[in-house]
């Protein structure tokens, strides 16, 4: 039970406003790198 409780709290923290901005920045960087790779090919 404790393991599921900690996982739910980590998920809640993962979807916080700060991490949301962080994940969006990561997604933007990934898409930009993929775009550059496609241009090279």
PyMOL commands that set and color helices and strands:
alter all, ss='L'
color gray80, all
select helices_A, chain A and resi 2-14+17-40
alter helices_A, ss='H'
color red, helices_A
deselect
rebuild
show_as cartoon
